[in-house]
Amino acid sequence: MFWDQGRLKKLIEDRLSDFHVILVSNREPYMHVYKGGEVEIIMPASGMAIALDSLMQTTSGTWVAAGSGPADREACTHGDSLMVPPQDPKYKLRRLWLTRQEERDYYYGFSNQALWPLCHLAYIRPRFDPGQWETYKAVNRKFAEAVLSEVNEPQHTIVFIQDYHFALLPRLLKEAEPNLVVSQFWHIPWPNYEIFRICPWGREILDGLLGNDLLGFHLQYHCNNFFDTVDRTLEARVDMERFSVFRQEKETRVWPFPISIDFGRFETWARSPFTDALILELRHRLNLGGVKVGLGVDRLDYTKGIPERLEAINIFFRKYPQYQQRFIFIQLGPQSRLHIPSYKQLNALVDSWEEEINSQYAQGRWKPLILLKDHYTQEQVVAFYRLADIMLVNSLHDGMNLVAKEYVASRIDGGGALLLSPFTGASRELTSAYTVNPYNPEEIADTIFQALEDQPENKAARLAAMRAWVQEHNIFQWSARFLQALIHLPKED
């Protein structure tokens, strides 16, 4: 019996009905923008936000996040809060407000110029700025105050923190309210000790994370790296039988919970008349009639292997000229973090690859590479998934990569081929994908050719196996496993 929203809701009603769930993330699940003089609500195209929205609709709790939309303040109906989703309100969204300096130093600064490259093996040197670290600490305190203001009964409150933006928050919450149940899911990889030790504030980060009762990573490998890092950095006892860390007589369990998606939501979107109509419109507008389509869907981030991917496309057309005018590669790549020099450089490099490939191979109306940097809703992205004969996910290093799972869930026709880097967490689960080494563009080009030429029944069998896995191991199962682990945590004395 698969986990779905109904089964998760029953678990919550049976075992957690006395608990108030507070989820904390930097990014909000819904944001408000101005459009034509009116305030409109949109859902950012974030796999994490969409997955966790399904969880929060089931718990009817509170989501605390930074307000980022230009109309967010105006849209709040009760102070800094409102009920979401708008069509059928299920939970409370509590917004807090960051100054431009806080956003620059905490988010673009320490989070994404220090922690992000530190945890991803993409060979970008982390930047450790003392001023940004001070702002990171201050913003963690600001979030702690917002969370605590939402707590009525600490012993009946579960705080579920998301990601690397809040390494210090668990300890701050526990010091203020020891009876809170505090948990965190770290969505990116955890590096080995030799890499982590270069961080000047590593001890404070580890101590902050050990404020959690339960700390989750995608993979056991990341848990093991964390255990080793703690063991070699702090005065703490690592218990590998319990998969726990004991520090100052308090236990933090560190367990793997591979995150997933709401399979049913993507299936529903894939079957919708809206998607069918958008596919027809895209085929006409992008001149996709009679050609095979390849697809990449990523933020423009240096961990995603986009320049290597485009180099592979260049090699593919040179090596397999029979696919000129018979194959088009579409890269959806919304720009992000352009305040950071390495992201500006990446954006320029991607633009130069687009110009080189199209100038070399384009003929008539046919362009081999289409680069789309616009913002697309998740429902719009599903139309691209359904269009794509091959989906290329060649991340250099990725905690999970939900795009791979979204593509599999969206292929209701049983067609399509997923090409997947072994350096993604998803590769441990989607074992029927075609494997590509992201550091070897020629291998990627050859595998694109292999997937295009492979027998339809072989591709269908590969996809069916992956669809079955993702359908069973969905976001509701992930949520249930995490919540069940929390239920069985020992109570504070």
Secondary structure, DSSP 4 states (H G I P E B T S, - for coil): ----HHHHHHHHHHHSTTPEEEEE-SS-S-EEEEETTEEEEE--S-HHHHHHHHHHHHHT-EEEEE--STTHHHH-SBTTEEEESSSS--EEEEEE---HHHIIIIIIIIIIIIIHHHHS-S-------HHHHHHHHHHHHHHHHHHHHT-S-GGGEEEEEESGGGSSHHHHHHHH-TTSEEEEE--S----HHHHTT-TTHHHHHHHHTT-SEEEESSHHHHHHHHHHHHTTSS-EEETTTTEEEETTEEEEEEE------HHHHHHHHHSHHHHHHHHHHHHHTT-TTSEEEEEE--S-GGG-HHHHHHHHHHHHHH-GGGTTTEEEEEE-----TTSHHHHHHHHHHHHHHHHHHHHH-BTTB-SEEEE-S---HHHHHHHHHH-SEEEE--SSBS--HHHHHHHHH-TTS--EEEE-TTBGGGGT-TTSEE--TT-HHHHHHHHHHHHHS-HHHHHHHHHHHHHHHHHS-HHHHHHHHHHHHHTSPPP-
